[in-house]
Amino acid sequence: MAIRLEKGQRINLEKNNGSKLVHFCVGCNWGAIEKRGFLGLSKKTEDVDLDLSCAIFDTNGNICDHIYSPLYRKELLAKCGLPAGKLDTRDGALHHTGDDLKGDEGGDDGLDNEIITVDLNRVSPDVQEIYFFLNVCGQQDFSQIPYASIRMFEGTPQRVNEVFASYNVAAESKYAGMKALIMGKLYRRNGEWKFAAIGDAYDDPFVGITVQRIASNYAKKA
């Protein structure tokens, strides 16, 4: 049975059969906003652009790699001291499937809109923490999005074999004005990888601010 993650929860990456979760996907699924017209006779769909990203830190607590959309403007990233976006880490351990700019239309299709694949065996030995986070790239905030969920699962971007853990966000009043969500982190402890659910939401208007926030307030310094 999949673990329903709660804010602050820490878990070992151990499956029911005792083996370790090593090759898996981190996927995000969300819905477009549907609005009814006069007397409910018409329907308008408003696209929702969420971006799933990750920031990667070394054993000294310094950012050493990243995955975020190549569509972000380079000049804005540069103002935050960050390089251009990309879809693969340097060690090849993590890969992003690419941007979804709309979200599900007509209800939940059960598929993830954006996915980062993870191979822990290929992660560079100097990597200590990997943070996963979401940013709303349009005018909406998380309280307006009808549903959004993040899950860790075994399989491929095209096929879910088994869901290991999931975390639900969005459509709650507490997220009003919130445009960034730090979902959680993978981290090494005594030679093993573990996962901690964070679940902190912020009003960051741009991905660069979220990366800076993680580096300043979350990354473990040596």
Phi, psi and omega in degrees: 000136182293145177281127175269102187292142173242153181306129178087354182286140177242138182223150170277147179274062182240128181276173183300330182274004177092348179280164183268145174280115185240312178253117183203174178241144169248112186239149177238132179236133179210165184247147170291162181268126178253127181242136179270141178274199183302127180059017178071017185275342179231163182223136178238135180256129179252119181298147176234123180253101171260147176238125174267127184222171172214148176240136190240134187235146181272187185290346177264002180082017178260143179292129184237349178194172184197161165224117169206166192303133172293350180280346178295141182293127185297324183291328177288320176297320181299326178295335177266006180073028185241150177281175179297158179288157177204167187252357181225142172284160183297327180276356180076009184282332181234140180219134178261136183283347179114167187288139164247120187261001189236320190086172180291134174251134180083021177106171184291122178268001177079001181252152179277137182280323176225142186221138169246119177274145186229133172233098185296336179293339184259357181294133180304141183296342179274358179277130181250322184220143176231114182261133176252135183209162180239146172229137172274123186261355177257205181274349184282172168233176186296335181290339183269343183282128187298326175198148173204135180217151176237138180217153172254127182215154172273142181140214179228170176301338180263348186212128176262117178273311180204129178278128181269316181206153180216158183215124182260140177222177172082167177056032176231142184298333181294344180266008179302128181082353183271126184239002178221142179224119174273106189287309183174186183217146164270138180211153178271138175216117180053043176082001180238152176272137176228172179228139176236127175279129181256299174071029180265131181251146182219168181264024182304125181277352186209146183303325182299324179292322179294318178298317177299321180297315179299314181298322184278321192249345187239318186299134182283121180273149181290000000 
